[in-house]
Amino acid sequence: MLTIFLILIVLAIILLAIVKFDIHPFLALFGGAILYGLLSGMSPELILQSISDGFGGVLGSVGLLIILGVMLGTFLEKTGGAIVIAEKILSWIGKKAVNLTMMLGGYILSIPVFGDSTIIMMNPIAKSLALKSNRSYAGTMIALSLGAMCSHSLVPPTPGPIATAGILGADLGQMIFFGFIVSLLTLIPGYIFVNKFVSKIPLTPKLSTSEESLDRRHYPTAFRSFLPIILPLVLIILASVANYPTKPLGEGSWIKVIEFIGAPVIALLIGAILSFTLPHKFDKKMLSSSGWVGEALLIAAPVIFITGSGAVFGKMLQNSGIGDMISSGMKDANWGIFLPFLIAFTLKTAQGSTTVAMITTASIVAPLLGPLGLDSETMKVLTALSCGAGAVAISHANDSGFWVVTQLSGMTIKQGNQSHSLGTLIMGTAAILIIYVISLIVG
């Protein structure tokens, strides 16, 4: 009980530092990890080892993935490829199903691009569709935001799911496969909520001159825009299938090639290189420290640092012997897959950041996988998705995404809470129930 009490105290201090005193999550998590080590009676040598092993170990496995994923998304955003993808989805589904179009558009774009950026980029389309279809702008905007939030939390190569999978040792190919299944099913209650309730909120958009006169002559083709996203995902899944114990693709030298190019870091490197072909006129300055690559590194850096400090916290918990303590104390409990969800849900609601909630939860749960019965390969993947499901909700006034939605659309705070915030709660709850059902089938 003392150990659990110490963890709760340290978590409260971390949240207070982030929310109340606006301290960067990296410092809050790193300081909290050391504080826990000291309070739990760990030796100075073991504390230092935990810092080194935690930070170095996780960054070695996920740091490059985060950088390459952000780089790919930056080139899609800067070249207009993201808009091309959105418009192609619109042409497939049709303008009559505007809410479904915006939800799927936000969903697909938020796989390589950050959720807030997706909402900002697609906002002009949400406005235009609302006007042309004579629908409520609230419906198109919330469909967009919920679609973006869903894949942002559940589908790699978004940084949060990549980092969570790395911390928990989950197979990235399976993470992508199950992530798509869970997230697409989760969209269903979100879509029903938008159509039945949010679309009734009266909200009319006003198009600015700049939005109406957007120059699209130099945008890449749809095929070139989709390729940097689709190819890495296919390669990673293919390699995961090839590595399966039953060897469904056979054995031989060509399997080694598949395993190499399907390794997440190589697959995402291929995707990033393909994204370099998207600009209409390539300029080598784009790859410089002051160009688009430099900008991508600046965006990726905070995520990498937070991931590293979260891993230090997890390693500190692990080296303090918490696994054995929890194992003996939870013999008759059956928290299972719901524990990561509840922790992530609490952290997300309290401090606002989806990525911080996922990384912190994964760091806490990693030493407990065995005691909770979540240490099989498939259950590690579902545990990572459980972290993502909890981190979907609740997006409210302490989340930047909430303000992006309300300020761009002109919603009041009350309308934002009734639509965006409630929608994230519905989708997060739906996601964990879907994950639980899958765990009963494959666990």
PyMOL commands that set and color helices and strands:
alter all, ss='L'
color gray80, all
select helices_A, chain A and resi 2-19+25-39+44-79+81-93+95-109+115-132+137-154+159-168+172-196+198-200+209-212+222-242+253-261+264-275+284-287+292-319+322-329+338-351+354-368+377-392+400-409+413-442
alter helices_A, ss='H'
color red, helices_A
deselect
rebuild
show_as cartoon
